[in-house]
Amino acid sequence: MKESPVQAPILQIKTASFRAEVIDNPDPILIDFWAPWCGPCRAMKPNLVQAAEKLLGQVRVAQVNVDEEPAIAEAFGIKSIPTCVLIRGNAILDAYVGLVPSAVLVDKVLLKIGQTKEVTK
């Protein structure tokens, strides 16, 4: 019997957990701002899951539902969704707007955090 691969968890960030999960944690985190009614956001979910699996141990991956947590979305100036924001501590390293393929997302994130990976052209 083949063992199933370890799936990377995708954290669900709430206002109450934001400081502990993002600001006070020194590890980089990629936060996907989304809403359940947004078609491109739903299409982004499998890409985010794949990216989380490839980034396991290097970057945490999370989501913020902009309908449930409008204060967080407002604090980041989120104007369109899906938007992924890469953060380390209280510093925003980069942001990616729209539907991004998982391989492209992983390459961009690794380059930004200094884990250089040879990008295929």
N, C-alpha and C positions, 0 to 999 in steps of 0.2 A: 504494500500500500504506500502510495506517495504521500509524503507529508506536505501539508499546505504551508505556503510561505508565511512568514511573520508579517502581519499587516501593521503598518504604522498608524497609530491613533491620530485622528484629527480632533484637536481640542475645540470645544465650543466656548468661546470667550464671552463672558458676561461682564457687566460693569463691576460687579462685586469681586471678580477674580482678575480683572485687568492688570492692576498694579503688580500682583504676585506673579502672574503668568508672563507679563511683557516687560514692564519697567524694571522690576527688581530681579529679573532672571537674566544672567549674563549671556545665555545662549541665544543665537539668532532665531527669530521666529518669522515665518511667512504667514500673514493673515489675509484670508480671502474674505472680502466684504461682499455679501450676496443677499438675495431675498428669494423666498420660495416661489413667488409669482414670475420671476425673471427667467425666461427661456435660456438665454446664454449662460446664466448662473447655473442652471440645472445641467447644461451641457458641459460646464467647466468641472463639475464634481468628479467625474472619472479621471480627468487630467490631474486634479488636485490629489486624488487618492494615489495615482501612479507616482506623482512627484514626491509625496510623503514617504512612499516606500523606498524610492531611490535616495532620498535625503535623510533617511533614518540614521540617527546618531550624529548628524551634522547640523541639521536645521529642524526645528519643530514646526509643524504645520497646524494652522488653526483657522477657524471661520468665525465671522461676526455677522449675525443676521441683522441687517440694517433696520428692519421693521421693529425688532425687539430691543435693539440697542442703538437708538438714534444718536445718543450723546457721543458714543465712541465714533460712529461714522462722521458726525459733525466735527469732532476734534481733529480728525484726519483730513477733513475737507473733501470727503468722498462725494463726487458729483455724478459718477456713472458706475454701474455695476455690470459685471463683476470687475472688481479691482483688487489685485493682490499687492500688499505692502510688505516689504522686507525690513525688519526692525532688529536692532541689537541694542538692548538697554533702552535708553530714551532717544536713540538716534535712528532716523529713517534712512536706510541705505539705498532703497530703490522702490519703485512702484511700477506695476504692470497692469494696464487697463485693457479689458476685453478678454475674449476667449483665447487663451494661450495654450498651445500644445505642451504636453508634459515634458517632453525632451528639451524643448526650448526653455521652458520655465526652469528646469533643473540646471541647465547650462548657465543661464543668466544668474541664478541664485548662487551657484558655486563660484562663478567668477567674481561676484560682488563680495562674497565673504572671504575671498582669498584662497579658496580651495581650487586652484586652477585646474581645469579639466580641458583636455584637447577638444576643441569644438570641431565637429565635422562640418565640412562645407557642402 
